[in-house]
C-alpha cells in the first residue's frame, strides 16, 4: 500500500469507512500476510463481522489493532488518520486547540492525541551526523514581567546540530557549559565528521580532534558568514521552531518541550520523504503505548 503523497481529499475519499482504516493498518502491520501476534502462526480464520482473526495454532483471537497504540482507542480511526496527516504536513506544527476544532473532539482528546503521535515520532534511531556539522544552542521560554530582555531564569536551553544538506538533532540540555556541549556533539556526530562549525561561545573550544576541524563565526562582532563558515542552517531550524511556538503553540511547558522537538526533528528529517504519512502510521503501529496518566504524571 503506497500511501504516497496523501492529501486531505485523498484521505477523505480513501478512508471514509472504519473498515478501510482497519484494512490499511493490517496491510502495514503484516505486508507479507497476517501473523498471530502471540505465536507467529500464519494459519487463522477471519471473522468479517467482528473484524478479528482466530489463530488455528494457539486459539488466540486478535484484530489489526491488537497490541498497537490503536487497541484501546475510542476515537474513530478516520480521525487518527486525519490527525497524522495534519501533523506531518503542518510545517510550523499544529496546536491542540486547532486539532480540537478540526476533528470536532474535546481539548483533552486532541491534546492527548497529539502527544501520542509525537511519542511515536520520537521512537526512532537518531541519525549520526557526518561531513560539515553546524552546532548551536538557543533559549526557549517566554518573557517575565519586570525582567529585562536578557533574563534567562525561566528559559530552557536547547542544543541543535545539523549536517549540511542532511538531518538535524535537537535536545534539551541542562546547561551550555563545555562538558555538556562537547558531550552533545560527541554523541550525535560520527568520528568521520570533517568540520564542526559554531559561534564564538568559549565552551565549544577544544571540540576539534585529529580528523575534525573546529571553525567559528564571531556573532558578537557582527560576523555572520565567512566564506562557507556560518551557522545559518541550524539557526534556520531555530527560526522555524520559534515561529511554531509563537504562531501555533503560543506557549510550551518545559516538561513536554522534548516531545515538540522530536516532532520537529521527525518532520524536518523526512522533509523529502514522499511516504511520510505511511511511515508515521507505521511508527504508531510499532510504538509503545503512552497512557494519559504517564503523560500528565
Protein Blocks (a to p, Z undefined) as FASTA:
>chain_A
ZZgaiafklmmmmmmcfklmmmmmmmmmmmnopadfklopabdcddfklopacdfklopa
cdfknopaklmpcbdfklmmmmmmmmmmmmnopafklmmmmnopafklmmmmmmmmmmmm
mmccddddehjaddddddeddddehiafklcklpccddddddehiacdddddfbfcfklm
mmmmmmmccfklmbdcddfbfklgokacfklccddddfknopabghjaccklmmmmmmmm
mmmmmmmnopacfklmmmmmmmmmmmmmmmmmmklmmmmmmmmmmpccddfklmmZZ
